[in-house]
Each structure stands twice: as structure tokens, then as C-alpha cells.
Amino acid sequence: MYKDNATNITLYPAWSGTVYAEGYSVWIDYNQDGDFDDAGEQVFSNPATKDASVTGAFTVPATALTGNTRMRVSMKYNGVPTSCEAFSYGEVEDYTVDIQDAGDITAPTAPGNLTSSNITSSSVQLSWTASTDNVAVTGYDIYKDGTLMINTTGTSYVVNGLSASTNYSFYVKAKDAAGNISAASNTVNITTLAAPDTQAPTAPSSLAASNISSTSLVLNWTASTDNVGVAGYDIYKDGINTGTTVNTSYTVSGLTPSTSYSFYVKAKDAAGNISAASNTVNAVTTTSSTYCASQGDTVTDEWIERIVCGSIDNTSGANNGYADFTSMSVTMALSSGQTITIYPAWSGTVYAEGYSVWIDYNQDGDFDDAG
């Protein structure tokens, strides 16, 4: 208790059954002389009443001695008790009070306009308007979900260590050097963002090259999977990113004839996570050759309708006497037998047709060599 400062006291009686009228008195031994007989040491009294509580207020006089002293609280049935009285019904309780010279007992004003900003999955920035105090504000206590979290001297603070997709409430209280604490600021409620996507897609698989020509080839692979979604694939040629596609196939063009290349593919998602590389495919482009021209003058009456050879099964129809299907390819093993079937077609009369097939085995640009 502080000298020259008002103090409130509230007494709460209790009864085992019937509610009786009770009288009350409170004394403080201000001069610490071991009794409550001096003027002003009876600080509160109340006549007998059946009220559930009684409340009073008193001011510690400036003449009171500082330090610990005795306070006596007395409740007596049907009358106001005296300080050293023995009575049949009621109770007396003694307490210690610490009387001090009047100091700073004025709390700062409450912080104003608490706001939140820069919310992430694990943090939020709090800002507020400064409090004022009769002496000085020394700091601010920040409360998270009703529990004191930390103290700061500024009027903003970044709260870290939060959980993603979680609701939180915050308020702030100001304090001064005397330990006086303000009322709470307004409360701010926030929800942290979802955790960022840090999981990379699985690596593309079964990468293979086909339709290899002197300047291009086609890559195909099995799709990757991702916890959110695959956004695309980066194609690497000899370790350098050479293109991007959202599909699971890609035509690489602009290659040099008779040149060895290596390829692999990586998947990526919208968050920028990149998968491990697929298997690596090595391919050699064919020789660049100019073959002799060959063409039928007319296909009005007959033409090649379909070719079947290994993986090639091409229904071409009439093509004005010549067609280039070198983008189609078939793999043939050395020293193995191969079968080719040619299907002609006629517009009307069926004529006798002759057939030949050549393969440039030595890749010298002609079909003149033996075999």
C-alpha cells in the first residue's frame, strides 16, 4: 500500500445454512506500536447486514510508518466488532501489509490501433500506436492467445515460429519502470498461410529417342507425379537446358549430322521445385545426304496405299507420285531377318505392279552399293 493513495477492500461472508446479519471492522497498525487503538487505525467498519459482500475504501495517511505492519479483519454476528474483542459468533483474520512512500502508480495508456501485416506460413508483423505515461513507457508486453510471449521496446514486432494454416490472436500491453501495466490494446486475429510447396516432382522415366534424322529426333518419356501438380518438363542436351514443354514428348531440331548427343529430362512444378533427372539417352544423328530423285508421274490409276515394316504401319494413300516419311523410323537389329509388306491400291482397273525397297546401309547417300 502506498501513502496518500486510496485502497479498496471487499469482504465476503459465508454461512453454513441460515444467513445472519454480520458487522465488520478493519484496522491497520499505522504507527506499528502493536495495537489498533490510535486515531485513524480503524480504516473500515460496516453495521450488521445480510449482504453477500461489503466494500469500502481508505487512504493510507502520510504519517504512517513505512514497512510491514499488521492488518486485522473482523466479522461479528449482529454487531460491529472492536479490535480486541472475543465474541461467540464470527471470525477474526490478521494479515501483513507493506506500507511504502507514494510512488508512480499511474499505468500507461493502452497501446492503440494494433494491426497485423506481412503474414506468412510461420510469421506475422504486429504494429501499434505508442502508449503515453506520466513518467515514461519502458516497454510493451506482447500476448499470443492470451499468454505473455515476449517484451519489446519498439512499436512493432515480427512474431516468428508460428504454425502454418493456424488461427492466432494477439494483443499488447504497455508498462513503465514502476511496474505499472496498461490495459490491453485491441485484439488482432490472424490465420497464417499454408505451408509453401517444397516437394519436387518425381523424375521422368523411360526416356527414349526415336525418329532420328540428320538434324532432329523425338524424345518421349513417362510422366512425372507431384504433390500439387507437374507444370512442365525441361529438356537437357549435353547438360544444357535446350527447351521446355508441358507434354511428355519433344522434338529436338537444329542438330548436326553424324553427331553424338546425350539427353535427359527434368520435371518442375509451379512452385519452382525441380525433379531429379530422368535416365540419360545417347543418340547419333544420321549422315546428311542428298538422295537421287525418284517419282511416279501419275497416281490417278494406282498408288502405294500402306506400308508395314516392324513398328512402321503407315497408311499413306495417293501422294502425287512421291512422299517423304523419313520422320517415321523403325529399329532393326544387325543380322536379323526383317519383313516388309506393301499394299497397293487402284482407282478402278487392277494393274500388275512391280516393287523395290532399298536401305542405305553404309549411309553414303545412295542406294547403289551391293546388298
C-alpha positions as CSV (number, residue, x, y, z in Angstrom):
1,M,0.0,0.0,0.0
2,Y,1.2,3.5,-0.8
3,K,0.8,6.6,1.4
4,D,-1.7,9.1,0.3
5,N,-3.2,6.6,-2.1
6,A,-6.7,5.1,-1.9
7,T,-7.1,1.4,-1.4
8,N,-10.3,-0.7,-1.8
9,I,-11.3,-3.6,0.4
10,T,-14.1,-6.1,-0.1
11,L,-15.2,-8.7,2.5
12,Y,-17.2,-11.8,1.5
13,P,-19.0,-13.6,4.4
14,A,-20.2,-17.3,4.3
15,W,-22.7,-19.2,6.3
16,S,-23.3,-22.9,6.7
17,G,-27.1,-22.6,6.5
18,T,-29.1,-19.7,7.8
19,V,-27.9,-16.2,6.6
20,Y,-27.3,-14.0,9.6
21,A,-26.7,-10.3,9.9
22,E,-22.9,-9.6,10.3
23,G,-21.0,-6.5,11.3
24,Y,-17.4,-5.7,10.1
25,S,-14.3,-3.8,11.0
26,V,-10.8,-3.5,9.6
27,W,-7.8,-2.0,11.4
28,I,-4.2,-1.2,10.3
29,D,-1.5,-0.5,12.8
30,Y,-0.1,2.5,11.0
31,N,2.4,3.5,13.7
32,Q,3.5,-0.1,14.3
33,D,3.0,0.2,18.1
34,G,1.4,-3.2,18.5
35,D,-2.2,-2.1,18.9
36,F,-5.1,-0.7,16.9
37,D,-6.1,2.0,19.4
38,D,-4.6,5.0,17.6
39,A,-6.8,7.6,15.8
40,G,-7.4,6.6,12.2
41,E,-6.3,2.9,12.6
42,Q,-9.8,1.7,12.2
43,V,-9.9,2.0,8.4
44,F,-13.3,0.4,7.7
45,S,-16.5,-0.6,9.5
46,N,-19.9,-1.7,8.5
47,P,-23.0,-2.3,10.6
48,A,-24.6,-5.7,10.7
49,T,-26.1,-6.7,7.4
50,K,-27.0,-9.9,5.5
51,D,-25.4,-8.7,2.3
52,A,-23.3,-11.2,0.3
53,S,-20.4,-8.7,0.4
54,V,-19.4,-5.3,1.8
55,T,-16.9,-2.9,0.2
56,G,-15.0,0.1,1.5
57,A,-12.1,2.4,0.6
58,F,-9.5,4.1,2.7
59,T,-6.4,6.2,2.2
60,V,-3.1,5.4,3.9
61,P,-2.1,8.6,5.8
62,A,1.3,10.3,5.0
63,T,2.2,9.9,8.7
64,A,2.1,6.1,8.6
65,L,5.4,4.3,9.1
66,T,6.9,2.6,6.1
67,G,7.5,-1.2,6.1
68,N,5.5,-4.2,7.2
69,T,2.7,-3.9,9.7
70,R,-0.5,-5.7,10.9
71,M,-4.0,-5.5,9.4
72,R,-6.9,-7.1,11.3
73,V,-10.2,-8.0,9.6
74,S,-13.1,-8.9,11.9
75,M,-16.7,-10.1,11.3
76,K,-19.1,-10.4,14.2
77,Y,-22.7,-11.7,14.4
78,N,-25.3,-8.9,14.7
79,G,-22.9,-6.1,15.7
80,V,-19.8,-4.1,14.8
81,P,-16.7,-5.7,16.4
82,T,-13.9,-4.0,18.3
83,S,-10.2,-4.7,17.7
84,C,-9.5,-7.0,20.6
85,E,-13.0,-8.4,21.3
86,A,-13.8,-12.0,21.9
87,F,-17.3,-12.9,20.6
88,S,-19.4,-16.0,20.2
89,Y,-20.2,-15.9,16.5
90,G,-18.0,-14.7,13.7
91,E,-14.3,-14.7,12.9
92,V,-11.1,-12.6,13.0
93,E,-8.2,-12.7,10.5
94,D,-4.8,-11.0,10.6
95,Y,-2.7,-10.0,7.6
96,T,0.6,-8.3,6.9
97,V,0.6,-5.1,4.7
98,D,3.7,-3.4,3.3
99,I,3.3,0.4,3.5
100,Q,5.5,2.4,1.2
101,D,6.0,6.1,0.3
102,A,3.8,7.2,-2.5
103,G,5.5,6.4,-5.9
104,D,4.5,6.1,-9.5
105,I,1.2,4.2,-9.5
106,T,-0.2,5.5,-12.8
107,A,-0.3,2.9,-15.5
108,P,0.5,3.9,-19.1
109,T,-2.4,4.3,-21.6
110,A,-3.3,1.2,-23.6
111,P,-1.5,0.8,-26.9
112,G,-3.7,1.8,-29.8
113,N,-4.6,0.6,-33.3
114,L,-2.9,-2.8,-33.1
115,T,-2.6,-4.2,-36.7
116,S,-1.1,-7.2,-38.5
117,S,0.8,-7.3,-41.8
118,N,3.2,-9.5,-43.8
119,I,1.5,-12.7,-42.8
120,T,3.4,-15.8,-43.9
121,S,3.1,-19.5,-43.0
122,S,5.2,-19.0,-40.0
123,S,5.3,-15.3,-39.0
124,V,3.4,-12.1,-38.8
125,Q,4.3,-8.4,-38.2
126,L,2.4,-6.6,-35.4
127,S,2.4,-2.7,-35.2
128,W,0.6,-0.4,-32.8
129,T,0.4,3.3,-31.7
130,A,2.7,4.2,-28.8
131,S,1.3,4.5,-25.3
132,T,1.8,7.5,-23.0
133,D,2.7,7.6,-19.3
134,N,3.1,10.2,-16.6
135,V,6.8,9.3,-16.3
136,A,7.8,7.1,-19.3
137,V,6.8,3.9,-21.1
138,T,9.6,1.4,-20.8
139,G,8.3,-1.4,-23.0
140,Y,5.4,-3.4,-24.4
141,D,4.3,-7.0,-23.5
142,I,3.0,-9.0,-26.4
143,Y,0.4,-11.7,-25.7
144,K,-0.3,-14.6,-28.1
145,D,-3.6,-16.4,-27.4
146,G,-3.8,-14.8,-24.0
147,T,-0.3,-15.8,-22.9
148,L,2.6,-13.4,-22.5
149,M,5.0,-14.2,-25.3
150,I,7.7,-11.5,-25.3
151,N,8.6,-7.9,-24.4
152,T,9.8,-5.2,-26.8
153,T,10.7,-1.5,-26.5
154,G,9.5,-0.6,-30.1
155,T,6.0,-0.2,-31.5
156,S,6.3,-3.1,-33.9
157,Y,7.4,-6.7,-33.7
158,V,7.7,-9.7,-36.0
159,V,6.4,-12.9,-34.4
160,N,8.1,-16.0,-35.7
161,G,7.8,-19.7,-35.1
162,L,4.1,-19.9,-35.9
163,S,2.4,-23.0,-37.4
164,A,1.0,-22.9,-41.0
165,S,-2.7,-22.6,-41.6
166,T,-3.4,-21.8,-37.9
167,N,-5.5,-19.1,-36.2
168,Y,-3.9,-16.8,-33.6
169,S,-5.0,-13.8,-31.5
170,F,-2.7,-11.1,-30.3
171,Y,-2.9,-8.0,-28.0
172,V,-0.3,-5.7,-26.4
173,K,0.1,-4.0,-23.0
174,A,2.4,-1.1,-22.1
175,K,4.4,-0.9,-18.9
176,D,6.6,1.6,-17.0
177,A,9.6,1.5,-14.8
178,A,7.4,1.2,-11.7
179,G,5.9,-2.0,-13.0
180,N,2.5,-0.4,-13.8
181,I,0.8,-2.2,-16.7
182,S,-1.7,-0.7,-19.0
183,A,-5.0,-2.1,-20.2
184,A,-4.7,-4.3,-23.3
185,S,-4.8,-3.0,-26.8
186,N,-7.4,-4.1,-29.2
187,T,-7.1,-7.8,-30.2
188,V,-5.9,-8.8,-33.7
189,N,-6.9,-12.2,-35.1
190,I,-4.9,-13.7,-37.9
191,T,-4.6,-17.0,-39.8
192,T,-1.2,-18.0,-41.1
193,L,-0.8,-19.0,-44.7
194,A,-0.5,-22.6,-45.9
195,A,3.0,-24.1,-45.9
196,P,4.9,-23.5,-49.1
197,D,5.3,-26.3,-51.6
198,T,8.8,-27.6,-51.2
199,Q,8.3,-31.1,-52.7
200,A,9.8,-31.7,-56.1
201,P,8.1,-33.9,-58.7
202,T,9.3,-37.4,-59.3
203,A,11.9,-37.9,-62.0
204,P,10.6,-38.5,-65.5
205,S,11.2,-42.2,-66.5
206,S,11.7,-44.4,-69.6
207,L,13.2,-41.6,-71.7
208,A,13.8,-42.8,-75.3
209,A,14.8,-41.3,-78.6
210,S,13.1,-42.0,-81.9
211,N,12.7,-40.7,-85.5
212,I,16.4,-39.8,-85.5
213,S,17.4,-37.9,-88.6
214,S,20.4,-35.9,-89.6
215,T,19.1,-32.8,-87.8
216,S,16.4,-33.8,-85.4
217,L,15.0,-36.5,-83.2
218,V,11.9,-37.1,-81.0
219,L,12.2,-37.7,-77.2
220,N,9.4,-39.5,-75.3
221,W,9.1,-40.3,-71.6
222,T,6.8,-41.4,-68.8
223,A,5.1,-38.5,-66.9
224,S,6.2,-37.4,-63.5
225,T,3.9,-37.0,-60.5
226,D,3.8,-34.2,-57.9
227,N,2.0,-33.5,-54.6
228,V,0.4,-30.4,-56.2
229,G,0.9,-30.8,-60.0
230,V,3.6,-31.0,-62.6
231,A,3.8,-27.7,-64.5
232,G,6.3,-28.8,-67.3
233,Y,9.5,-30.5,-68.3
234,D,12.9,-29.1,-69.1
235,I,14.9,-30.9,-71.8
236,Y,18.7,-31.0,-71.5
237,K,21.0,-31.6,-74.4
238,D,24.6,-32.4,-73.4
239,G,23.8,-31.0,-69.9
240,I,22.3,-27.7,-71.2
241,N,18.7,-26.8,-71.0
242,T,17.5,-26.7,-74.6
243,G,13.8,-26.5,-74.3
244,T,10.6,-26.8,-72.2
245,T,7.3,-28.5,-72.8
246,V,4.1,-29.4,-70.9
247,N,3.9,-32.7,-72.9
248,T,5.7,-36.0,-72.5
249,S,7.3,-35.8,-75.9
250,Y,9.6,-33.2,-77.5
251,T,11.1,-32.8,-81.0
252,V,14.7,-31.6,-80.8
253,S,15.7,-29.9,-84.0
254,G,18.7,-28.0,-85.2
255,L,21.1,-30.9,-84.7
256,T,24.3,-31.5,-86.6
257,P,24.5,-34.6,-88.9
258,S,26.6,-37.6,-87.7
259,T,26.9,-36.2,-84.2
260,S,26.5,-37.9,-80.9
261,Y,24.3,-36.2,-78.3
262,S,23.1,-37.0,-74.8
263,F,19.7,-36.1,-73.4
264,Y,17.8,-36.1,-70.1
265,V,14.6,-34.5,-68.9
266,K,13.6,-32.9,-65.5
267,A,10.1,-32.2,-64.3
268,K,9.1,-29.0,-62.5
269,D,6.1,-27.6,-60.6
270,A,4.5,-24.2,-60.2
271,A,6.5,-23.5,-57.0
272,G,9.8,-23.9,-58.9
273,N,10.7,-27.3,-57.4
274,I,12.7,-29.4,-59.9
275,S,12.9,-33.1,-60.0
276,A,15.9,-35.3,-60.4
277,A,17.0,-36.1,-63.9
278,S,15.5,-38.9,-66.0
279,N,17.6,-41.6,-67.4
280,T,20.1,-40.3,-70.0
281,V,19.6,-41.2,-73.7
282,N,22.5,-41.1,-76.1
283,A,21.7,-40.7,-79.8
284,V,23.7,-40.2,-83.0
285,T,22.2,-38.2,-85.8
286,T,22.3,-39.7,-89.3
287,T,24.5,-38.6,-92.1
288,S,23.3,-35.6,-94.2
289,S,22.8,-37.0,-97.7
290,T,21.0,-35.9,-100.8
291,Y,19.5,-38.9,-102.4
292,C,18.6,-39.2,-106.1
293,A,15.1,-38.2,-107.1
294,S,12.5,-40.8,-107.8
295,Q,8.8,-40.2,-108.5
296,G,5.8,-41.6,-110.3
297,D,4.3,-39.3,-112.9
298,T,0.7,-40.1,-112.0
299,V,-1.3,-41.7,-109.3
300,T,-4.6,-41.5,-111.0
301,D,-4.9,-45.2,-111.5
302,E,-2.6,-46.8,-108.9
303,W,-0.5,-45.9,-105.8
304,I,1.1,-47.3,-102.6
305,E,-1.7,-47.4,-100.0
306,R,0.0,-48.8,-97.0
307,I,3.5,-50.0,-95.7
308,V,4.0,-52.3,-92.8
309,C,7.6,-52.9,-91.6
310,G,8.3,-53.6,-87.9
311,S,6.9,-50.7,-85.9
312,I,6.0,-48.7,-89.0
313,D,2.4,-49.2,-90.1
314,N,1.7,-46.3,-92.4
315,T,-1.5,-45.9,-94.5
316,S,-0.4,-43.1,-96.8
317,G,-2.8,-43.1,-99.7
318,A,-2.0,-41.3,-103.0
319,N,0.7,-38.7,-102.7
320,N,1.2,-37.2,-106.2
321,G,3.9,-39.8,-107.0
322,Y,6.3,-39.1,-104.1
323,A,6.1,-38.7,-100.3
324,D,8.8,-38.2,-97.6
325,F,8.0,-40.2,-94.5
326,T,11.6,-40.2,-93.1
327,S,10.2,-38.8,-89.8
328,M,9.0,-42.3,-89.2
329,S,11.6,-44.8,-88.1
330,V,11.9,-48.5,-87.2
331,T,14.7,-50.2,-85.3
332,M,16.3,-53.2,-87.0
333,A,18.9,-55.4,-85.3
334,L,22.0,-56.4,-87.2
335,S,22.0,-59.9,-88.8
336,S,18.3,-60.3,-88.1
337,G,15.5,-61.1,-90.6
338,Q,13.0,-58.3,-91.4
339,T,9.6,-58.4,-93.1
340,I,8.1,-55.6,-95.1
341,T,4.6,-55.7,-96.6
342,I,3.5,-53.3,-99.3
343,Y,-0.2,-52.7,-100.1
344,P,-1.1,-51.2,-103.4
345,A,-4.4,-49.5,-104.3
346,W,-6.2,-48.8,-107.6
347,S,-8.8,-46.3,-108.6
348,G,-10.5,-48.9,-110.8
349,T,-8.8,-51.5,-113.0
350,V,-6.3,-53.6,-111.1
351,Y,-2.9,-53.4,-112.9
352,A,0.2,-55.5,-112.4
353,E,2.7,-53.6,-110.2
354,G,6.4,-54.2,-109.6
355,Y,8.1,-53.3,-106.3
356,S,11.6,-52.5,-104.9
357,V,12.9,-51.4,-101.5
358,W,16.3,-50.0,-100.7
359,I,18.1,-49.2,-97.5
360,D,21.3,-47.1,-97.5
361,Y,23.2,-49.4,-95.2
362,N,26.5,-47.5,-95.4
363,Q,24.8,-44.1,-95.2
364,D,26.7,-42.7,-98.2
365,G,23.7,-41.0,-99.8
366,D,22.8,-43.5,-102.5
367,F,21.3,-46.9,-103.0
368,D,24.0,-48.2,-105.4
369,D,26.1,-50.4,-103.1
370,A,25.9,-54.1,-103.1
371,G,23.2,-55.6,-100.8
